Amino acid sequence: MIQLRGVSKEFTHRRGSVEALRGIDLAAADGEFVAVVGRSGCGKSTLLRLIAGLLPPSRGEVSVAGRAVTGPRRDCAFLFQRPALLPWRSVLDNVLLPAEIHGDGRRGGRDRALGLLSAMGLDGFQRRLPHELSGGMQQRVALCRSLMQRPRVLLMDEPFSALDALTRDELCAELQRTHRAHPSTVVLVTHSVDEAVLLADRVVVLTPRPGRIRTVLDVPLPRPRTRTEPGQAGQLARRAAELHALLLDSET
């Protein structure tokens, strides 16, 4: 589904250039969940923006579903660290925004939007404004909005980092359930090793800048996953420890 071949990215400034990524070769299969981890500044967010078509590569090629990425795609959704909801629109109207932008109309999208909100535990909040919701609820609304167009690719840039630990766990559980029900190809950027092993089929470890692929760790554990289930807690902890070691080793 997603293919990066020899992808590098440089940013040029008046005082010189910065090489963010170098020689990235990466593939993600249809329906696969891939997490990307690494130190701050290693190019994780840049990698997502290249896949989304928000940035062009300096070298190499990015393709989705066999077609070169030359700009934003309708079948690719992006979930940011902050919910970025429109403050003057209700919860339902925020979720309906993609349908309006793409000319699908409100009537056809309303039932889907209501279904997504219900699945996210937001029944009864359709008419609320964003400021009336908690941070976790706002991020659930943003996730519903991302899923409105049934994206083939869902890109997530540290979507839970600003939330408290309990809310993060709740949203990780919701994301697992949502991914089973709507199996998009997901690429998640995160600083949390525990989050990466809990959610992903594979975890890509990037080196410090310029970001290169240090290694890819498989996480072949059954789903749904939870850190509170005794049989899984030990396996998840071992994978997290292995990932910590890989991140420390990438510094040497």
C-alpha positions as CSV (number, residue, x, y, z in Angstrom):
1,M,0.0,0.0,0.0
2,I,2.7,2.5,1.0
3,Q,6.2,2.3,-0.6
4,L,9.2,4.6,0.0
5,R,12.2,4.0,-2.2
6,G,15.5,5.7,-1.5
7,V,13.7,8.7,0.0
8,S,15.7,11.6,1.4
9,K,14.6,15.1,2.4
10,E,16.6,18.2,2.8
11,F,15.5,21.7,3.9
12,T,17.4,24.6,2.6
13,H,17.7,27.9,4.6
14,R,19.6,31.1,4.1
15,R,22.4,29.8,6.4
16,G,22.6,26.4,4.7
17,S,20.7,23.1,4.5
18,V,19.5,20.5,7.0
19,E,19.2,16.9,6.0
20,A,16.2,15.5,7.8
21,L,16.0,12.0,6.2
22,R,18.4,9.9,4.2
23,G,17.8,6.8,2.1
24,I,14.5,5.6,3.5
25,D,13.3,2.3,2.1
26,L,10.1,1.3,3.7
27,A,6.9,-0.6,2.8
28,A,3.6,-0.9,4.6
29,A,1.1,-3.5,3.5
30,D,-2.7,-3.0,3.1
31,G,-4.2,-2.8,6.6
32,E,-0.9,-2.9,8.4
33,F,-0.2,-0.8,11.5
34,V,3.3,0.6,11.5
35,A,4.7,2.8,14.3
36,V,7.8,5.1,13.8
37,V,9.9,6.0,16.8
38,G,13.2,7.9,17.3
39,R,14.7,10.9,19.0
40,S,13.3,14.4,18.6
41,G,14.5,15.9,15.3
42,C,15.1,12.6,13.6
43,G,12.6,13.2,10.8
44,K,9.5,11.3,12.0
45,S,7.0,14.0,11.3
46,T,8.7,14.8,8.0
47,L,8.3,11.2,7.0
48,L,4.5,11.4,7.6
49,R,4.3,14.6,5.6
50,L,6.1,13.0,2.7
51,I,3.7,10.1,2.7
52,A,0.7,12.5,2.9
53,G,2.0,14.5,-0.1
54,L,2.4,17.7,2.0
55,L,6.1,17.7,1.2
56,P,8.0,16.6,-1.9
57,P,11.0,14.3,-1.4
58,S,14.5,15.7,-2.3
59,R,15.4,12.3,-3.7
60,G,13.6,9.0,-4.1
61,E,9.9,8.2,-4.6
62,V,6.9,7.8,-2.4
63,S,3.9,5.9,-3.7
64,V,0.5,4.8,-2.3
65,A,-1.5,2.1,-3.8
66,G,1.0,1.9,-6.7
67,R,0.8,5.6,-7.6
68,A,3.5,8.2,-7.0
69,V,2.5,10.7,-4.4
70,T,2.6,14.2,-5.9
71,G,0.2,16.0,-3.5
72,P,-2.5,15.4,-0.9
73,R,-4.8,12.5,-1.6
74,R,-8.4,12.1,-0.7
75,D,-7.9,8.6,0.5
76,C,-5.2,9.6,3.0
77,A,-6.2,11.2,6.3
78,F,-3.9,12.9,8.8
79,L,-4.5,13.1,12.6
80,F,-2.3,15.7,14.3
81,Q,-1.0,16.1,17.8
82,R,-3.7,18.7,18.5
83,P,-7.3,18.0,17.5
84,A,-7.5,21.2,15.3
85,L,-11.3,21.3,15.5
86,L,-13.1,24.4,14.2
87,P,-14.2,26.2,17.4
88,W,-17.4,27.6,15.9
89,R,-18.7,24.3,14.5
90,S,-20.4,21.7,16.6
91,V,-19.0,18.2,17.1
92,L,-21.2,16.8,14.4
93,D,-20.3,19.6,12.0
94,N,-16.6,19.1,12.6
95,V,-16.9,15.4,11.7
96,L,-18.9,16.3,8.6
97,L,-16.3,18.7,7.3
98,P,-14.5,16.2,5.0
99,A,-17.8,15.2,3.4
100,E,-18.5,18.9,2.7
101,I,-15.0,19.6,1.4
102,H,-15.2,16.7,-1.0
103,G,-18.7,17.5,-2.2
104,D,-20.4,14.5,-0.8
105,G,-23.0,16.5,0.9
106,R,-24.3,16.5,4.5
107,R,-27.2,14.1,4.1
108,G,-25.2,11.1,2.9
109,G,-22.5,11.7,5.5
110,R,-24.7,12.4,8.5
111,D,-25.5,8.8,9.3
112,R,-21.9,7.8,9.0
113,A,-20.8,10.7,11.2
114,L,-23.3,9.8,13.9
115,G,-22.3,6.1,13.7
116,L,-18.6,7.1,14.2
117,L,-19.4,9.4,17.2
118,S,-21.5,6.6,18.8
119,A,-18.7,4.1,18.3
120,M,-16.3,6.6,20.1
121,G,-18.6,7.0,23.0
122,L,-19.8,10.5,22.0
123,D,-23.5,9.9,21.9
124,G,-25.3,13.0,23.1
125,F,-22.4,15.4,22.3
126,Q,-23.2,16.0,18.7
127,R,-24.3,19.6,19.3
128,R,-21.6,20.6,21.7
129,L,-18.8,23.0,20.7
130,P,-15.2,21.9,21.0
131,H,-14.5,24.1,24.1
132,E,-17.2,22.2,26.0
133,L,-15.3,18.9,25.6
134,S,-12.2,17.5,27.4
135,G,-9.0,17.0,25.5
136,G,-9.6,13.3,25.1
137,M,-13.1,13.9,23.8
138,Q,-11.8,16.4,21.3
139,Q,-9.2,14.0,20.0
140,R,-12.0,11.3,19.6
141,V,-13.9,13.8,17.5
142,A,-10.8,14.5,15.4
143,L,-10.4,10.7,14.9
144,C,-14.0,10.4,13.8
145,R,-13.4,13.3,11.3
146,S,-10.3,11.5,10.0
147,L,-12.3,8.3,9.4
148,M,-15.3,10.0,7.6
149,Q,-13.9,9.4,4.1
150,R,-13.0,5.7,4.8
151,P,-9.3,6.5,4.2
152,R,-7.1,3.8,2.8
153,V,-4.2,5.4,4.7
154,L,-4.3,7.0,8.2
155,L,-1.3,9.0,9.3
156,M,-1.0,9.9,13.0
157,D,1.5,12.4,14.4
158,E,1.7,11.8,18.1
159,P,-2.0,12.2,18.5
160,F,-2.2,11.3,22.2
161,S,1.0,13.0,23.5
162,A,-0.8,15.9,25.1
163,L,-3.2,13.7,27.0
164,D,-3.0,12.2,30.5
165,A,-2.0,8.6,30.9
166,L,-5.5,7.2,31.6
167,T,-7.0,9.0,28.6
168,R,-4.1,7.8,26.4
169,D,-4.8,4.2,27.4
170,E,-8.5,4.6,26.7
171,L,-7.8,6.1,23.2
172,C,-5.3,3.4,22.4
173,A,-8.0,0.8,23.2
174,E,-10.5,2.8,21.0
175,L,-7.9,3.0,18.2
176,Q,-7.4,-0.8,18.2
177,R,-11.1,-1.4,18.0
178,T,-11.5,1.2,15.3
179,H,-8.6,-0.3,13.3
180,R,-10.2,-3.8,13.4
181,A,-13.5,-2.3,12.2
182,H,-12.0,0.0,9.6
183,P,-8.6,-1.6,8.6
184,S,-6.8,1.3,7.0
185,T,-3.1,1.2,6.6
186,V,-1.8,3.2,9.6
187,V,1.5,4.9,10.2
188,L,1.8,6.3,13.7
189,V,4.6,8.6,14.9
190,T,5.1,8.4,18.6
191,H,7.7,9.1,21.3
192,S,6.1,6.4,23.5
193,V,7.8,3.0,23.3
194,D,4.9,1.4,25.2
195,E,2.3,3.0,22.8
196,A,4.3,1.7,19.8
197,V,4.4,-2.0,20.9
198,L,0.8,-1.9,22.1
199,L,-0.6,-0.7,18.8
200,A,1.8,-1.7,15.9
201,D,2.4,-4.7,13.8
202,R,5.9,-3.4,13.2
203,V,8.0,-0.6,14.8
204,V,10.4,1.4,12.7
205,V,13.4,2.8,14.6
206,L,15.0,5.9,13.1
207,T,18.5,7.1,13.9
208,P,19.3,10.6,15.0
209,R,19.3,13.2,12.2
210,P,19.6,12.6,9.3
211,G,17.0,10.0,10.0
212,R,17.8,6.5,8.6
213,I,16.1,3.2,9.4
214,R,18.1,1.7,12.2
215,T,16.0,-1.4,12.4
216,V,12.4,-2.7,12.2
217,L,11.0,-4.6,15.1
218,D,8.1,-7.1,14.5
219,V,5.4,-7.2,17.2
220,P,3.6,-10.5,16.5
221,L,1.2,-10.4,19.4
222,P,-2.5,-11.2,19.3
223,R,-5.1,-8.4,19.3
224,P,-6.7,-6.8,21.1
225,R,-3.7,-5.9,23.3
226,T,-3.8,-4.5,26.8
227,R,-1.2,-3.9,29.4
228,T,-3.7,-5.0,32.1
229,E,-4.1,-8.5,30.9
230,P,-1.6,-10.7,32.8
231,G,-0.8,-13.0,29.8
232,Q,0.0,-10.0,27.6
233,A,1.6,-7.6,30.0
234,G,4.9,-9.6,30.2
235,Q,5.2,-9.9,26.4
236,L,4.5,-6.2,25.9
237,A,7.1,-5.3,28.5
238,R,9.7,-7.5,26.9
239,R,9.1,-5.9,23.5
240,A,9.2,-2.5,25.0
241,A,12.5,-3.3,26.7
242,E,13.9,-4.5,23.4
243,L,12.8,-1.4,21.7
244,H,14.3,0.8,24.4
245,A,17.6,-1.0,23.9
246,L,17.4,-0.4,20.1
247,L,16.8,3.3,20.6
248,L,19.8,3.6,23.0
249,D,21.9,1.7,20.6
250,S,21.0,4.0,17.7
251,E,22.7,6.8,19.6
252,T,26.1,5.1,19.4
